Amino acid sequence: MMSLWDPNGSLSISGDPNSPYVGLERLKSFLLSTGSFTHRRLSLVPSFKIQIDIHGNEAFFYEECHDIGDFDLPTRFIAADTFLAGTLHKIKGKWVFSNMFGGSASPLSVDHHYFP
């Protein structure tokens, strides 16, 4: 997962008093304490909502992720509806997350994007 991030990357989470998370170590600590890293979840990413707008070695990126907890049990539930959006950079031929933002993607909507 960390290979997807700019070494100087940042992640700001709406409503999280500890964000932004800047640099690989802070990002790793945060990511290892969340979502599918700490819970059994199935993550669904609706491909029709993904946006990528490239301008040279920089791009805007948007996606949503909808996590289902206990996905294989009768007790399944929607655990989270979130977005990730922001700037990607191409570094040494590889696209990486650079200045990213995350937050709630609720209520669910086919045609609404939650960032910017």
Backbone as CSV, one residue per row, in Angstrom:
resi,resn,N_x,N_y,N_z,CA_x,CA_y,CA_z,C_x,C_y,C_z
1,MET,0.821,-1.192,0.000,0.000,0.000,0.000,0.867,1.260,0.000
2,MET,1.961,1.238,0.745,2.777,2.442,0.859,3.488,2.784,-0.451
3,SER,3.657,1.812,-1.337,4.285,2.090,-2.633,3.398,2.956,-3.514
4,LEU,2.139,3.141,-3.123,1.211,3.983,-3.882,1.294,5.449,-3.489
5,TRP,2.132,5.769,-2.485,2.186,7.122,-1.950,3.507,7.808,-2.257
6,ASP,3.432,9.105,-2.521,4.590,9.994,-2.588,5.231,9.977,-1.194
7,PRO,6.553,9.849,-1.093,7.199,9.850,0.231,6.849,11.080,1.069
8,ASN,6.509,12.196,0.412,6.116,13.419,1.125,4.611,13.643,1.063
9,GLY,3.863,12.600,0.745,2.423,12.708,0.571,1.691,13.082,1.840
10,SER,0.446,13.549,1.644,-0.393,13.914,2.781,-1.815,13.418,2.563
11,LEU,-2.471,13.126,3.671,-3.862,12.703,3.663,-4.591,13.465,4.752
12,SER,-5.592,14.245,4.349,-6.436,14.981,5.291,-7.797,14.313,5.326
13,ILE,-8.232,13.926,6.521,-9.510,13.256,6.694,-10.487,14.219,7.361
14,SER,-11.600,14.456,6.718,-12.627,15.347,7.253,-13.070,14.877,8.633
15,GLY,-13.035,15.781,9.600,-13.474,15.485,10.954,-12.455,14.776,11.829
16,ASP,-11.280,14.482,11.300,-10.237,13.791,12.076,-9.279,14.827,12.659
17,PRO,-9.280,15.018,13.969,-8.424,16.032,14.577,-6.932,15.710,14.467
18,ASN,-6.574,14.470,14.123,-5.155,14.101,13.979,-4.632,14.314,12.574
19,SER,-5.486,14.655,11.632,-5.018,14.854,10.262,-4.634,16.312,10.068
20,PRO,-3.770,16.611,9.130,-3.339,15.724,8.054,-2.231,14.763,8.499
21,TYR,-2.181,13.646,7.792,-1.123,12.653,7.967,-0.110,12.908,6.853
22,VAL,1.102,13.281,7.237,2.108,13.694,6.260,3.322,12.784,6.359
23,GLY,3.796,12.292,5.207,4.970,11.429,5.171,4.581,9.965,5.326
24,LEU,5.426,9.087,4.810,5.110,7.664,4.765,4.850,7.033,6.124
25,GLU,5.601,7.386,7.139,5.406,6.751,8.450,4.057,7.118,9.062
26,ARG,3.689,8.410,8.981,2.385,8.828,9.530,1.237,8.239,8.721
27,LEU,1.401,8.200,7.409,0.371,7.606,6.553,0.201,6.120,6.866
28,LYS,1.315,5.418,6.996,1.278,3.988,7.284,0.603,3.726,8.631
29,SER,0.958,4.480,9.649,0.350,4.313,10.972,-1.154,4.518,10.911
30,PHE,-1.583,5.539,10.180,-3.013,5.784,10.051,-3.701,4.654,9.294
31,LEU,-3.183,4.298,8.137,-3.831,3.287,7.302,-3.918,1.932,7.996
32,LEU,-2.899,1.576,8.758,-2.918,0.286,9.458,-3.921,0.255,10.608
33,SER,-4.469,1.408,10.959,-5.431,1.463,12.069,-6.876,1.596,11.586
34,THR,-7.103,1.457,10.278,-8.432,1.719,9.732,-8.966,0.577,8.876
35,GLY,-10.254,0.657,8.614,-10.944,-0.139,7.610,-10.569,-1.597,7.515
36,SER,-10.255,-2.015,6.306,-9.982,-3.417,6.022,-8.698,-3.920,6.668
37,PHE,-7.858,-3.035,7.137,-6.641,-3.472,7.826,-6.940,-3.955,9.239
38,THR,-8.061,-3.515,9.813,-8.396,-3.900,11.188,-9.716,-4.666,11.294
39,HIS,-10.473,-4.739,10.210,-11.769,-5.419,10.213,-11.911,-6.293,8.965
40,ARG,-12.736,-7.340,9.058,-13.062,-8.157,7.880,-14.088,-7.393,7.055
41,ARG,-13.657,-6.884,5.926,-14.558,-6.099,5.091,-14.365,-6.422,3.619
42,LEU,-15.450,-6.256,2.890,-15.415,-6.303,1.436,-15.589,-4.870,0.976
43,SER,-14.643,-4.378,0.203,-14.693,-2.994,-0.254,-15.158,-2.937,-1.703
44,LEU,-16.188,-2.168,-1.947,-16.744,-1.998,-3.285,-16.437,-0.582,-3.765
45,VAL,-15.843,-0.491,-4.947,-15.501,0.799,-5.534,-16.262,0.920,-6.848
46,PRO,-17.296,1.776,-6.899,-18.065,1.916,-8.140,-17.223,2.580,-9.232
47,SER,-16.895,1.807,-10.250,-15.980,2.295,-11.292,-16.535,3.503,-12.038
48,PHE,-17.853,3.612,-12.172,-18.421,4.733,-12.916,-18.238,6.067,-12.193
49,LYS,-17.867,6.050,-10.921,-17.658,7.290,-10.181,-16.196,7.727,-10.152
50,ILE,-15.285,6.856,-10.599,-13.860,7.206,-10.603,-13.618,8.324,-11.616
51,GLN,-12.874,9.328,-11.191,-12.483,10.426,-12.080,-10.972,10.555,-12.045
52,ILE,-10.376,10.691,-13.220,-8.940,10.961,-13.330,-8.777,12.001,-14.426
53,ASP,-8.179,13.131,-14.095,-7.972,14.221,-15.046,-6.479,14.554,-15.052
54,ILE,-5.787,14.136,-16.102,-4.320,14.243,-16.172,-3.895,15.532,-16.856
55,HIS,-2.903,16.197,-16.249,-2.280,17.403,-16.804,-0.777,17.247,-16.630
56,GLY,-0.103,16.694,-17.629,1.340,16.475,-17.540,1.663,15.419,-16.494
57,ASN,2.484,15.797,-15.512,2.888,14.880,-14.439,2.046,15.032,-13.173
58,GLU,0.875,15.663,-13.315,-0.026,15.844,-12.193,-1.437,15.468,-12.642
59,ALA,-2.231,14.929,-11.724,-3.596,14.545,-12.071,-4.519,14.745,-10.878
60,PHE,-5.788,14.998,-11.175,-6.837,14.988,-10.156,-7.429,13.587,-10.152
61,PHE,-7.702,13.055,-8.949,-8.231,11.704,-8.797,-9.393,11.732,-7.809
62,TYR,-10.451,10.952,-8.117,-11.593,10.815,-7.210,-12.096,9.382,-7.275
63,GLU,-12.375,8.801,-6.097,-13.018,7.492,-6.025,-13.849,7.425,-4.753
64,GLU,-14.809,6.502,-4.756,-15.571,6.202,-3.559,-15.360,4.743,-3.204
65,CYS,-15.471,4.444,-1.912,-15.322,3.081,-1.424,-16.453,2.815,-0.440
66,HIS,-17.149,1.699,-0.662,-18.265,1.317,0.189,-17.921,-0.039,0.797
67,ASP,-17.718,-0.044,2.107,-17.259,-1.241,2.819,-18.430,-1.992,3.438
68,ILE,-18.437,-3.307,3.219,-19.446,-4.191,3.791,-18.777,-5.023,4.876
69,GLY,-19.247,-4.885,6.108,-18.744,-5.687,7.218,-19.480,-7.011,7.290
70,ASP,-18.809,-8.040,7.785,-19.399,-9.392,7.865,-20.036,-9.787,6.532
71,PHE,-19.347,-9.488,5.438,-19.898,-9.630,4.091,-20.397,-11.032,3.760
72,ASP,-19.874,-12.049,4.411,-20.275,-13.420,4.099,-21.199,-14.022,5.164
73,LEU,-21.729,-13.175,6.028,-22.599,-13.635,7.112,-23.978,-12.983,7.013
74,PRO,-24.986,-13.597,7.605,-26.319,-12.977,7.602,-26.346,-11.627,8.326
75,THR,-25.350,-11.349,9.148,-25.288,-10.090,9.898,-24.603,-8.971,9.117
76,ARG,-24.388,-9.170,7.799,-23.658,-8.159,7.007,-24.273,-6.775,7.175
77,PHE,-23.413,-5.766,7.043,-23.867,-4.383,7.220,-22.944,-3.448,6.445
78,ILE,-23.430,-2.260,6.144,-22.597,-1.246,5.496,-21.754,-0.610,6.593
79,ALA,-20.453,-0.819,6.517,-19.540,-0.345,7.555,-19.069,1.080,7.288
80,ALA,-18.949,1.455,6.022,-18.443,2.792,5.706,-18.744,3.149,4.260
81,ASP,-19.005,4.423,4.037,-19.129,5.000,2.700,-18.185,6.198,2.683
82,THR,-17.085,6.087,1.943,-16.068,7.138,1.973,-15.610,7.512,0.564
83,PHE,-14.957,8.673,0.480,-14.310,9.075,-0.773,-12.835,9.306,-0.505
84,LEU,-12.048,9.211,-1.556,-10.643,9.614,-1.562,-10.454,10.453,-2.810
85,ALA,-9.896,11.648,-2.651,-9.740,12.551,-3.787,-8.536,13.449,-3.567
86,GLY,-7.989,13.939,-4.655,-6.892,14.888,-4.549,-5.923,14.777,-5.703
87,THR,-4.685,15.091,-5.413,-3.653,15.203,-6.438,-2.751,13.984,-6.478
88,LEU,-2.564,13.464,-7.686,-1.572,12.431,-7.948,-0.387,13.089,-8.641
89,HIS,0.804,12.564,-8.415,2.000,13.018,-9.122,2.676,11.827,-9.778
90,LYS,3.257,12.078,-10.931,4.042,11.056,-11.615,5.496,11.278,-11.226
91,ILE,6.039,10.312,-10.476,7.414,10.399,-10.000,8.183,9.206,-10.545
92,LYS,9.232,9.483,-11.302,10.061,8.427,-11.914,9.202,7.433,-12.689
93,GLY,8.232,7.965,-13.442,7.389,7.138,-14.298,6.244,6.434,-13.600
94,LYS,6.025,6.681,-12.308,4.989,5.990,-11.545,4.033,7.004,-10.917
95,TRP,2.727,6.766,-11.072,1.720,7.623,-10.467,1.548,7.269,-8.995
96,VAL,1.585,8.290,-8.128,1.436,8.083,-6.686,0.495,9.129,-6.095
97,PHE,-0.178,8.744,-4.988,-1.008,9.691,-4.249,-0.093,10.741,-3.628
98,SER,-0.507,12.012,-3.723,0.345,13.075,-3.204,-0.368,13.900,-2.132
99,ASN,-1.316,14.708,-2.522,-2.047,15.571,-1.595,-3.508,15.140,-1.637
100,MET,-3.892,14.252,-0.708,-5.189,13.595,-0.786,-6.105,14.010,0.355
101,PHE,-7.400,13.848,0.103,-8.445,14.188,1.060,-9.443,13.044,1.117
102,GLY,-9.949,12.753,2.308,-10.935,11.697,2.473,-12.050,12.152,3.384
103,GLY,-13.200,11.500,3.223,-14.327,11.838,4.074,-15.529,10.981,3.738
104,SER,-16.668,11.373,4.250,-17.898,10.627,4.072,-18.438,10.764,2.653
105,ALA,-18.922,9.646,2.116,-19.609,9.638,0.816,-21.062,9.239,1.056
106,SER,-21.668,9.908,1.988,-23.045,9.603,2.360,-23.836,10.901,2.387
107,PRO,-25.057,10.873,1.912,-25.815,9.720,1.457,-25.343,9.251,0.082
108,LEU,-25.561,7.971,-0.202,-25.170,7.412,-1.495,-25.907,8.134,-2.617
109,SER,-25.178,8.400,-3.692,-25.773,9.082,-4.834,-25.068,8.626,-6.110
110,VAL,-25.840,8.400,-7.149,-25.280,7.979,-8.423,-24.521,9.120,-9.097
111,ASP,-25.001,10.349,-8.950,-24.424,11.450,-9.712,-23.785,12.555,-8.870
112,HIS,-23.671,12.360,-7.563,-23.032,13.373,-6.714,-21.620,12.933,-6.350
113,HIS,-20.680,13.892,-6.439,-19.304,13.643,-5.972,-19.081,14.505,-4.741
114,TYR,-18.370,13.961,-3.752,-18.247,14.614,-2.449,-17.000,15.479,-2.308
115,PHE,-16.252,15.631,-3.379,-15.062,16.489,-3.355,-14.837,16.961,-4.766
116,PRO,-14.424,18.145,-5.034,-14.138,19.222,-4.090,-15.380,19.871,-3.561
